[in-house]
Amino acid sequence: MQTDPNLPDQILASHPTEIERRLEQSEAPQAVQITEPQSAVKETIKEKDESEILAEVMRKHELISEQFKSMTDKATGVVFPSTLGPGYYLTGVGVRKRAIVNVYAVGMYTAPDVKDALIVMSGRERERALQVLRSAAKAVPTTFLLDYVLKTTADVIATTLGDAVENRMEAYPDASEGEILAATEMFKQILFESVENSGGVATKGTTIRFDCDLNDGVRISLDGQEVGTVPSRLLSKALCDIYLDDKTFSQQLRDCCLQTWCAP
């Protein structure tokens, strides 16, 4: 039997749909093979970008860290490191007293912006410099690290700090009674429960850390472990104020900041 030499053309002419279907099937695996390498390449690029960004952050951190030094609170002998990590640099140290007894040493860590705002000022402009310090600390993420030297109960810690921030918040014109009450109660509860669950008292070497941020509120840590967050801008401002306003918990902290960074 002779094969019709025109048969392939006839098939193509009479079955275009079938041929297209076969072509589509033959192309489908190719599409999958192309997609997978592209995805892998994108993931590799993403990982590389992230590692480069992290490396750049650490390079900048190392450069900035050279401008800051560790400090020792003279009243308690507590030494504070120059940095707590990128974005947190030691700006000043001081002591919180109860009458004449030292309760805890406090170190304030801020972004370099606070230091930059102070170095252009003269220490002879004390009142103006204190205003700048207070405003600058509220404008950037600021951390207060408390290092206890006196045995203090959970109730005293929660009540003393809670009442102090509540008094500050009540003076803010944009603060509502409900917001003040909610922030104060949550703050006191976190402090009391965290210390109570850790033996009921802060002893020599116990640390409490307040990370204050106008966007996120206040993150609280006890002995290096995060124990809770109060999402309140008011509380963030109030914590800065109890250490930096005219009724400060630590005059030594304010003095240290000005003496360290302001021009003579």
Secondary structure, DSSP 8 states (H G I E B T S, - for coil): ----TTHHHHHHHH-HHHHHHHHHHHHHHHHHHHHHHHHHHHHHHHHHHHHHHHHHHHHHHHHHHTT---EE-TTT--EE-SEEETTEEEEEEEEEEETTEEEEEEEEEE-HHHHHHHHTSBTT-HHHHHHHHHHHHHHS-EEEEEEE-S-EEHHHHHHHHHHHHHHHHHT-TT--HHHHHHHHHHHHHHHHHHHHTTTSEE-TT-EEEEEEETTTEEEEEETTEEEEEE--HHHHHHHHHHHHSTT-S-HHHHHHHHHHHSB-
